[in-house]
Amino acid sequence: MSKTANVAVIFYSRDGSTETLAKAIAEGAQSEGAEVRLLRAREIVGPDVMAHAPGWAENAERMNGLYAAPTAADVEWADAVIWGSPTRFASVSSELRAFIDSLGGLWASGKTVGKVGGAFTSTATPHGGNEATILSMYTTMAHFGMVIVPPGFGEPAAFGAGTPYGASSVAGQGPNPPTEGDLAVARYQGKRAAQVAAKLKA
Ligand SMILES: Cc1cc2nc3c(=O)[nH]c(=O)nc-3n(C[C@H](O)[C@H](O)[C@H](O)COP(=O)(O)O)c2cc1C
């Protein structure tokens, strides 16, 4: 059996901030030799609704060309599963939630138990619910029997960026991209998840 971990970074992003954090998390996991699948949950509304938000359809087309849609098989394959979502009214986006809610069969078969879990988000405002969003994903991970591995303050950049619960960024109305500090926390979160998953696997 391989001593390095399989890591699934499963995210939804509309404007690209959560996507950028997801890529940094993937880089961190890869720096530990992990095999990484970077996967984007798909829209659950049609073009008529997407047309109300400028750039949504174009961004979705671009990202869907880069990242496959996640499946239950990806979660089963992974030793570590890290979920990322934009904050929506202090909670997870319905697009990522729809994917999570499709995992009932995997949960019922006990196949989620013992996997490493992590979560990250992006908000528009500094106190707009980033921690609440991340923590809400951890309650689901508890139901899944996952071993939650938060970044804490293990990376010095965490004293000025991210949250101890998971990586985050503040996009403002720009959207402004994640800062170097945000990305350092994200890379650390991915690295740490891969390290712990590899140890559990061994
Ligand atoms: C329906 C909706 C609800 C939102 N709710 C919040 C919120 O509660 N707090 C906040 O700070 N930002 C909120 N935002 C802004 C997004 O979280 C923010 O733009 C985020 O950076 C988007 O991530 P993305 O670039 O990955 O799509 C909301 C955006 C939308 C469309």
The ligand as a Gaussian input file, in Angstrom:
#p B3LYP/6-31G(d) Opt

LIG

0 1
 C      -26.177000      34.499000      -2.080000
 C      -24.898000      34.994000      -1.506000
 C      -24.747000      35.073000      -0.136000
 C      -23.559000      35.563000       0.424000
 N      -23.433000      35.622000       1.786000
 C      -22.322000      36.135000       2.325000
 C      -22.184000      36.238000       3.742000
 O      -23.014000      35.789000       4.524000
 N      -21.046000      36.798000       4.227000
 C      -20.069000      37.309000       3.414000
 O      -19.090000      37.874000       3.905000
 N      -20.155000      37.176000       2.065000
 C      -21.254000      36.591000       1.502000
 N      -21.344000      36.461000       0.154000
 C      -20.181000      36.795000      -0.689000
 C      -19.301000      35.577000      -1.029000
 O      -19.116000      34.745000       0.086000
 C      -17.935000      36.047000      -1.514000
 O      -18.115000      36.849000      -2.648000
 C      -16.985000      34.910000      -1.813000
 O      -15.681000      35.438000      -1.908000
 C      -17.316000      34.194000      -3.117000
 O      -16.424000      33.122000      -3.305000
 P      -16.079000      32.623000      -4.783000
 O      -15.231000      33.703000      -5.434000
 O      -15.302000      31.375000      -4.580000
 O      -17.359000      32.410000      -5.508000
 C      -22.500000      35.968000      -0.424000
 C      -22.643000      35.861000      -1.812000
 C      -23.834000      35.390000      -2.352000
 C      -23.963000      35.279000      -3.841000

